[in-house]
Amino acid sequence: MPTSATGKTEAHTMARGFTLLEMLVVLVVASIMLSVVTLNLMPNAQTVLREESQRLALLMENGAMSSQAGGQPLAWSGTGNSYRFWIRNKEGEWVRIERDNLLHPRNLPEAVRIGDVSFNGHRIEPGALVVLSPELSAKTFQVTLLSDDLASNVVGNGLGKVEVVAGKTP
């Protein structure tokens, strides 16, 4: 590096601090980034309801496909803010699935709860089983998830297809 008459390097003499404007720009950019991260970390009730509805639909569809592939009936039940899957044992009794990687018992987020459940066009009691039959003539079902004034319906067509349909406020 070239040196000046005083013996200092040019880089050393050119060093300077940040201006007030540069500091303000950095603070504004940091504030915007923090706001975006905060909004993503704290999703609103509609986002949480949509995500939980989609998760339930995928799990129920997977359960229905597993039932059809294995020839063994599975069932789902839910009440309050939790749900679980069931399997029929060799004696014909329904047993809770506890340690399955996918179909283990689940709790919904605090703001989300299970509303009305219907099976084959009839409303069933909370906690009653929705059977995901291995037969192609399986029954239809609908599970309503609620959050504040929002509702979302998880609908199964009986052939293994499960989808989320926008619900109506109760």
Order of alpha helices (4+ residues) and beta strands (2+ residues): alpha-alpha-alpha-beta-beta-beta-beta-beta-beta-beta-beta-beta-beta
